[in-house]
Amino acid sequence: MFSEKSSEEVAVSPDANRWEAVLTVICTLSLATAWFGAHLGLLSPLLERILYVLAYISGGFFGAWEGLRALRRLELNIDFLMVVAALGAAAIGEWAEGATLLFLFSLSNTLQGYALGRSRKAIRALMDLRPAEALVRRDGREELVPVEALRVGDVVIVKPGERIPIDGQVLSGFTAVDQSTITGESMPVDKEPGDQVFAGTLNTTGVIEVEVTRPATDTTLAKIIQMVEQAQARKAPTQRFLEAFEPKYAAGVILGVLLFLAVSTLGGHQPFDSAFYRAMTLLVVASPCALVISTPAAILSAIANAARRGILFKGGAYLEQAATLEAIALDKTGTLTVGRPRVTDVVPAAEVLGEAWFDPQLAAELQPKGYDVPVRCTREELLGVAASAERYSEHPLAAAIVEAAHQANVPLDEVTETQAVPGQGVLARVDGREVRIGNWRFFEAARQIWPMPLQVLARQLEQEGKTVVFVSRENRPLGLIALADMVRPDAAPALAALRALGIRRIVMLTGDSHRVAEAVARQLDILEVYAELLPHQKVEIVERLAAQAPVAMVGDGVNDAPAMAVSHVGIAMGGAGTDVALETADVVLMADDLKRLPTLIRLARRARRIVWQNIAFSLAVIVVLVLSVFLFDLPLPLGVVGHEGSTLVVVFNGLRLLSGRES
C-alpha cells in the first residue's frame, strides 16, 4: 500500500525493502508453523500463541512504525487501519486471521517495493553504463584511473567497443558513437575532432582521444539520473489529491466501523464477538490501499519509460498535463529548422543573363553608362571565390559558404587584406584581385549597378525565405549565393503525427521576418504564424493560447524560456549537453528529434488511461467487498485476499508502462 511509504522511500530504500522481505519470510514461517502445528496437534497452546505473536511482530513491524509516525502528525493512515484490524482479530481470539492479514499486508508491501523499484532501476541502470575506470595520458604515460579522479583538461583514450567514461571533446581520431543511452537516437553518430561526446555512450569503430570538459559528477548522464530521480519525487496532481484524501478517508473508516459496531451490538442485538469480527472485516476491505497506489505506480513507470526514449519529464504533473494538450506552439529557429544557415543556391551570372550580356560590344556600350559588366564563371568558381573571401570571417553566413565549398571539394585561393563591413559584407583581395561579397546595400554603397535579371532573381529567392549574398570581382558581377535555415527533415512527419493525435492548433512563433516565417510555414503546412516577435510578445501569444486550451511551448530552452514558463508544458529541444535546456523546461527532448513530440503525447495519454483504469478498479473492489460484508457476511480471510490482491493488480497494471509500447 502506497501510504505506508512514500514513492521516494519505496524506490530509494533498498535496505528497508530487504529488511521487510526478511520479516515477511519470518512472518510466513511463523504463521505456517502455528497453523499446521495446531491443526495436526503437534504444538501446545502456549507455543502456538508464541508463534502467532512472532508472526504479528514480524508482519506488522513496518506497518506499526509508519502508523505511529502518522499518529505523531495527528494523521490516520492505512497502516494504522491494518494494525488495528489485526489487533482486533487477536482480541476476539482470531489469531490466525489477524496473522494472515499482517502476512499479506507485509507481502504486499514487499512486492510493491520490488515492483516500484523496477522503475527506479530502469534509470539507475544508466549509471552502470559508465565505466569505473578511464585510460588517461598524463606526463607522457598512459594509466588507468577511477572516473571520479578525472580532472577537466585530462586526455582520455577510448578504444573501439568501449564506453566513453566522461563528457568531453574529441581531440583526435574519427569514430561513430552510439548515443542512444543519452539522446535516444537509433543510429550511431559520426564524431571527429571538435565534436562533443557524452559519458555512457558507446564508441563503435575508431580510437579517439577525448579532452575532459566536465567532472564525473557534472556529466550529462549524471544530470539525467538526478533529474529523473527528482521527477519521481514530484507528484502528479491526482497522486497529491489521493494522498491528501487518505487521512480523511481513514478517519471516516474508523468512525464508520465504530458506528457499525455500536449499531450492531446495541441496536441489532448481535453478540459482541460476531459484530466485532464483522467490524474488523469492514475495516480491512474499506481501506483504500489500491486506490492510493494506483497513480504513482503508473506515473513512475511512465517517467522511466520516457527517459529510456530520450524524453525527460521533470515530474508527474507534467506527464498528466501532456496528456491533455490540444495546442502546440513551436519556435522556428532551432526547433522547426536546424538552427544554422546552409547554402541552397549557387547561381553564376552566366546562368541567368545569357550569352548576349557577355558580348564585348555590349560591354563597351554598358560600361560608360555605369553598368557593371558581368564575368563568366562556373558554380565551382563562384563558390570558391566567395568561400576564399569569407574564410576568415566569423559570421554564420560566411561559415556556411566555407562549409559548402569544403563539401563540394572546391579549393580555396590565397586571401590578403580582408576587411569586414558590419551589417553589409566583406571586402577581400583573393589571388591578387579585389572581391566584394555581401548584401545589396554593400553594392549600392559601392555604386555598382547590376543587370536587372540578377536583381529580379535575388528578390525571388528572398521571397522564398532565403538570404541572398552578391559576389563581384574587380567590381564586375560574378553571381548570387542564397542561404537558408533548412527545415528539419523530421519536422513534417512529426507535425503530421501530432495532427493525427488530435492536436487541433499548431502555431509557429519566431523573431524572424514574416517572409522567412511564411516560407517555412508553407513547407510544413502551418496555418497560424506569428513573426518578428520579441520574447515578451511570445509570452503574450502563449498566454492567449493557454486561456483557450491546454498548450505546450516547444523551443530551445534559452530565449524561449519565458514563453515556456506560461505554457501548460514547456518542452526544450536538444537537451544533450545543454545545461539551460535541462534546467528551464518541464520536459526535455534529449535528441534534436521532433518525432519525440508525438511519442511524448502518446505515452502521456497511455499513462492517463492506466491511472483511471486503476482508480476505477480500486473503487469497484472496495464497493464490492464492503457490500459483501453486509450482504454475505464476508469472512475476514477472503476480505484480506480481495483487498491485498486488488493492490497488487493496480501495481502491476501500472508497471505495464515500463514496456516499449507508446499507446
N, C-alpha and C positions, 0 to 999 in steps of 0.2 A: 504494500500500500504506500502510496506516494507521500502521504502526510507524515509517516513515521520518520522519513529522512527527506531532506530537500533534494532536488535534482542534482545539485552540485555534490552533495555528500554521497549520494548513490554512485555517482560517476567517478568521484575522485578519491574515495576512501577504500582502497583495496584491502588494507589491513582490517578495517571494520567488517568488510564483506567476508573476509576469510574467517574471522572470529565468529561471525554469525553463522557461517556454514558449519564450523566446528560444533557450535552449540546446537544447531539443528540436528546434526548427527547424534549428539548425546541425547537430545530430546526423543529422537526416533527410537534409539536403542532402549532407553528407559521405558517409554510408552509401550513398545512391543513386548519387552520382557515382563512388565507388570500385567499387561492384558492377557498374554498367553499363559503366563505362570499362574495367574488367578484362575483362569478357565480350566487349566489342566490340574489344578490342585497342588502345584509344586511350590507355592510361596505362602508364607504365613501372612496374615493380615497386616502385621507391622511392616514386614519387608515390602509388601505390595504398596503400602502407603508411602514408604520412603522412596520407592522408585517413582511413584506419581509426583511426589514433591520435587524430586530431581528433574522430572520432565517439565514441571511448572517453571522451575527456576531457569533451566536452560532454554526452554522455548519462549519464556516471557521476559527474559532479561532485557533485551534491547527495546521491546515494546514498553516495559515499565519505565525504563530510563527516559525514553522520549516522552512518555506520558507525564512523568514528573516534571521534566523540563517545561512542557507546555503549561502545566498547572502553576509553575512558578511565575509564568507570564499571565496568569489568570485566564488561560485558554483551555478548552477541551479539544482533544483530537481523537483520531480513530484508534490510536494505540491505547489510549485510556479506555475507550469503549471495549476493546478486545480483552484487556486485562480484567476489567470489572466483570465482563461476561464469564470469563474463566473462573474467577474467584467466586462468582455467584453459583456456578455449577458445582464447585467444590463444597460450598456451604450447604447445599442440599444433598451431598453425598454422591454427586455425579462426577467423580474424579476423572473417569476415563473420557467423558465428553469434553470436560474442560481441558484436559491434556491434549486431546485430539485437536481442539480449536487452536491451542497455542502452537502445536506442532505444524499445522497447516499455515497458521499465521507466520511462523518463523520461516517455513519452507517457501512461502510466497515471497517474503521479503528477500530471501537469499537468491531466489530465481530472478526477481526483479533487479537486484543489484548486479547479477551476472548479465542479464539481458540488456539493461540500460548501459552497462559498462561497455557493451559492444560498440555503441555509437561513439563513445569516447575513444575506444581503441582504434576505430577507423581513422581517427585523426592522429592519435599518438603514434600510430604505425609509420607516419611520415617521418618522425624523428629517427626511427630505425634505419631509414634510407641514407642518413648521413653517416659517412664513415667515422669511426672513433679516432683514426689517425690520418695524418696527411704527410706526403713526401715533400719536404721543404729543402730548397737550396739556400744555405747560409754560409757565408765566408768561404765560398768555393766548394763546399761539401754538401752532399745530399744526406738528409737524415729524416727518420720518422718521428713526428712529434704529435702529441694529443691535439685534436682540433681546437680545444679550448685555449691552447697555448699559442695559437697563431696570432700574429700581430699585423695590423694594417701595413701594407708595403711588402710583406713577405711574398716570395715567389714559390708557388705550389706546382708540382709536376703531376699531371693526371694522365694516366695511360689508357689505351682503349679498353672498354669493358669495365672501367672503374667509375664509381660515383664521385661527382665533384663535391669536395668536403666543405666548401666555403663560398660565399659570394665574392665575385671578383671580376677582373677584366683580363681578357686573353692578351698575353704579351707576344707569344709566338706560337705557330702551329695552326693547322686547319683541321676541322673535325665537324661532325654532326652530333648534336646533343639532343637526347630525348628529354624534353622539358615537361612531360605530361603530369608529373607529380606536382608541379608548381602552377602551370598555366592551363593544363587540361588539353593542350594541343596533341593531336593524334600522330602527327608526323615529326620526325627529328628536324631540328633547325640547324642550318649551316652556321658555323662560327669561324671567325677569322680574327686576326689581331685588332684590338679595339672594341670587340663585342663583349657584352656582359654575359656572365654565366651565374647560375644560382646553385646554392648548396642543395644536395639531394637529387640533382639531375644526373643523367647517365651519359657519360662520354662514350660514343659508339665506335668511332673509326680511327682517329689520329691522336698522337701525343700532343698535348698542349701544355704551355706554361701559363699559369694564372697568377696575376698580382692580386693579393688580398685587398679588398676595399672596405670590408666590414668585419668586425669581430664576430665570433660564433654566436654570441647572444643577441646579435642585431641583424641576423640574416633574414632574408625574405621568408624562408622556411620557418624560422623561429617565430616571426611575427604572425604568420598564418596560424600556427598552432595556438599561440597566445590569443589571437583574435577569436578563433572558433571556441576556445575554452570560455572566453568572456561572453560570447554569444549564447552558449549553453546556459550561462548564469542569468542572462536577461530574459525574463519570462514573457511569454505571449499574453495578450490581454485575457484570453479565455482561461489560461492557466492561472493568472493572477486572480481572476474572479472566483474560480473554483477553490483556490486556496484560502481566499478571504471568506468564502461561503462555508468552508469546512467547520470552523469552530462554532459558528451559529447553528449549523445543521446538527453537529454533535450535541450541543446543549439541548436542541429540540428533541433529539432522540432520547436523551436521558430523561427529560421531562415527560415525553410520551410514554416511555417504559414505566416510569413511576406511576403515572396516571392509570395506565393499563393494569398494573399490579394492584393499585388501590381499588379500582372498579371491580376487578376480578375477585378479590378476596372479600371486600366489604359489601359490594353490591351484587356480585354474582354468586356468592356463597361457594366459591371453589376452595379446595384445600390450598393452604399457602404453598406447599411444596410444588404442586402442579402448576399453580399460577406463576410462581417464581421461575419454574423451568421454562414456561412459555415466554415469560418476560425476557429471560436471558437469550432465548432463541430469537426473539424480536430484536433484541439489542444487536445481535450478530448480523442478521440479514439486512437490517436498516442502515448499517454503516456504509458510507459512500466511498469505499476504497477504490473500486474500479472507476468510479466517476472522477475522482481526483487524479488518478494516474493516467486517464485517457488522453489528456492533451500533451503532457511532457513526453510521454513515450513516443508519440508521433513527431512532435516538433524537433526533439533532439536527433532523431533518426534522419529526418529530412535535412537538417543542417549538416550532418555528417555526409550524407549522400551528395549534397550540393558541393561541399568542399572538395570531394574527390573529383568533381567535374570542373573545378576551377571557378566555382561560384561561391563567394564567401558572404554569408548573411551575418550581420552583427548582432542579431537577436531574434527570438521567436516572434516579436512584434512585427518585424519587417517581413517575415515569412507570411504571416497572416495578412498583412497589408497587400503583399504582392498578389495574393490570390484574388483580391477584389478589384484589381486595376482595370479601368475602362479606357484610359487615355495614356499616351506616352509622348513626352516632349524630348526631342533629341537635339543636342548641339551638332553643328555641321562639321567644323574643322576638328579632325582627330577622332570623331565618332562615326559619322556617316562617311567621312573621307579619311584618307590615310594620314593627313595632317602635315604633309610636306609637298611642295610643288614638284612636278615632273614634266619633262619636255614632251609635248604632244604633237607638235607640228614643226618641221624644218622646211621652210619654203624659200628656195633661191629666187631671186628676181626673174631669172630667165624662164622659170616655170609659169610665171603669171603674165609677163609682158609680151612674150612672143618675139620673133626674130626682128621685127621692124624696129624695136627700140634699141637694137644693138647695131643698127646701120650707121656707119661712120658719118654719112651725110646728115642723118637726123641728129646725131650728136653735135655736129658742127652748128646746126640750127638752134638746138635747145640750150646749149651752154651759155651763149650770150644773153639769153632770156632769164638766166638764173637757175634753170633746172639742173639737177644733178643727174648725170647720165649713169645708168646702172652698169654694174660689172657682171659679166657672165661667170658663174661658178657652179659647182655641183653641191648637193646636200652635204656631203662629207667635208668639202672645203669650207662651206658656210659654218658648219658646226665646229670645225677645227679652229677657224679664225675666232669665233665667238668664245669658245672654251679657253683658248690661249689668252685672250684679253681678260677673261674672268677668273683665271686660275688662282690668283692671289686674293680675290675678294672673299669676304666672309658673308656676303648677302645670300639668303636662301635660294634666290633665283640663280645666282652665279653658281652655287654648289650643284644645283640641278642640271645646269648646262654642262658643267665639267663632268658630272657623273654620266650624262648621256653620251658624251664624247668617249669616255672610257669604255662604256658598254658597247659602243659601236667600233671600238678599236681604232679610233681616229687619233693620229699622232698630234701632239701639241707643239707649237713653234716657240722660239725664244721670245721672251717678253721683256721690255725695258720701259722705264718711265711711266709706270701705271699711276693714274690719277682718278680717284673716285669722286663723283659729284653727288652728294647726298640727295636722295629723292629723285634722281634723274638717271644716272648710269655711270659708265666707266670710259675713260679715255686712256688708251694704251698704245705703245709702239710695239707691233708684232712683226717680227722678222724685218725690222727696219722701216715699216710703214705704219702710218697712223690709223688706228682702228677705233671707231666710236660705236658703243653698244649701250642701249638704254631705251627709255620710253619716248613718246613723241615730243614731249616738252624739251627733252635734251637736244633733239634735232631742230626743233623750232628755234631754240636759243642759239644754235649754230647757223641759223638762216639757211638750212638745207630745204630744198623743195623736191619732194619725192613724186614719182609718177602716180597719177590718180588711181590706177588699178591696184597698186600696192596699198594705198591708203584705204581703199574700199575693202580689200581683203582683211586688213587689220581690224576694221570695225566689225566685219562679220565674225571674225574669231573672238573678238571681245564680247559680242552678243551671245556667243556660246558659253560664256563664263570663263574665258581664258585670258591670261595676261600675255600681252604681246610686247616683245622687245625688237627693236630695229637694229640692224647691223650695217655699218658702212665702212669703207676703207678708202683713205685719201679723199674723203667727202663724196664718195660715189656709192650708191646703194648696192649692197650685196644680197639682202633679203630679210625675211622675218623669221623669228622663232617664237612659237606660242607655248605657254606653260599653263598647267592647271593642277590643282589639288585633286587627285583622282578619287573617284568614288570607290569605297571598299568593295572587293568582289563579293563579299558575303552580305552586303547591305540589302540588296534587292530581295534575295531569298529569305532573309531574316524578317524584313518588313512584311513580306507575303505571308509568312508563318504567323506573325502577330495578328494580321487581319483575319486569318483563318481561325484564330483563337477567340475572335470576337472583340479585339481591341478596336473600338469604333473611331477613335481620333488619334491620328499620328501627326505630330506637329514638329516643324523644324524651326529652331531658334539659332540665330547667328549674328555676329557682329559684322559679317562680310556684307558686300554690296548686294542690292536687290538683284542685279544682273547675274552675279555669280550664284546666289542662293537659288534663284529660279531655275538656272541651268541644272543644278544638282537635283532640285525637286522634280524636274521633268524626267530625269533619268530614273528616279525612284518612285514616281507616281505619288508624290506627296502633294496634297492639295492645299494644306494650311501652312503658310510660310511667313515667318517674321524675320526681317533682315535689318542690318545696320543698328543693332541693339547694343546698348551699354549694359553692364551687369545688372544694374538696378531695374532696367526695363525688362530683362529676362525674368527677374523676380516678380514683377507686376503681372506678366503674362501667365506665369506658372500659378500665381495666386488665383487669377481668374479661372484658369482651368480647374484648379483644385476645388474651387467653390461649386463647380458644376458636376464633377465626377472624380473618383479616385485616380490620381495621376502620378506617374513616375517621371523623374527628370534624369536623363542619361547624358553624361558629359565626361570630361577628362579629369574631374576631381580637383581642379585648381580654380580656374576662372569661373567655372560653373557652380562652385560650392554654394553661393548664396541662393541660387535657384533650386539646388538640390535640397537645401535646408527647409524650404517652404513647401516642397512637394510631399506627397504621402510616402514615397520611397525614392531616395536618392541613389542612383546607380553610377559607379565610376567604371570607365573603360580602361583596360590595360593596366591593372594594378601591379603586375610583376615588377618588383624593384622600385615602385613609385610610392614613396612614403606618404605623400599628400593624399593620393588616391586611397590608400589603406586607412587613412585617418578621417577623411571628411565624409565619405559616403556611408549609406546604410547597407548597401550591397556592393561588392567589388567583383568585377569580371576580370580574372587574373590574366586571361589572354585577350589580345585585341581581336575578339571574335564576336560579332553581333549575333551570331546564331545561338549564343548562350542566353540571349534575352527570352526567346520562346521557351527554351528549356527551363529557365528560371520560373516562368509563369506556370508552365505545365506541372512542375514539381510542387510549387506552392498550392496549386489547386488540388492536386492529389493529396497533399498533406491535410488540407482543409476537409476533404471528403472523409478521410480516415478518422480525423478528430471527431467529426459529427457522427460517424458510424459508431465510434467508441462511446460517445456520450449517450446516444440513443440506446445502444445495447446495455450500458450500465444502468440507466434509469429503468429500462424494461425489466432487467433481472431483479432490481430492488423491489419494484412493484409486484412482480410475480411471487417473490419469496415472502414479502410482507403479507400478501393476500393468502398465501399458503399457510402461514402461521395461524391466521384467523379461521380460515375455511376448512383446512385439512389437518390442523394440529401438527404442523411440520416438525419432525424430530430435529433436535439440535445438531447431530452429526450431518444430516442432509443439508441443513441450513449453512453449516460451515463449509461443506464441499461446494455448494452453489455460490456462496459468497466469494470464497478464495478462487474458485475456478473462473468466475467472471473477471476477476482481477488479472489473472494470467492471460486470459483471452485478449483483453484490450492491450496488454503489454506486447504480446506477440503480433497482434494486428498492427500496432504502431511500428514495430520493427520491420514490417514489410517495406517501409520506406528506405531501408538500407539497401534494397535491391537496385539493380540498374535501371528499372523501368522509370519513365518520366510521368506517365499518366495511366 
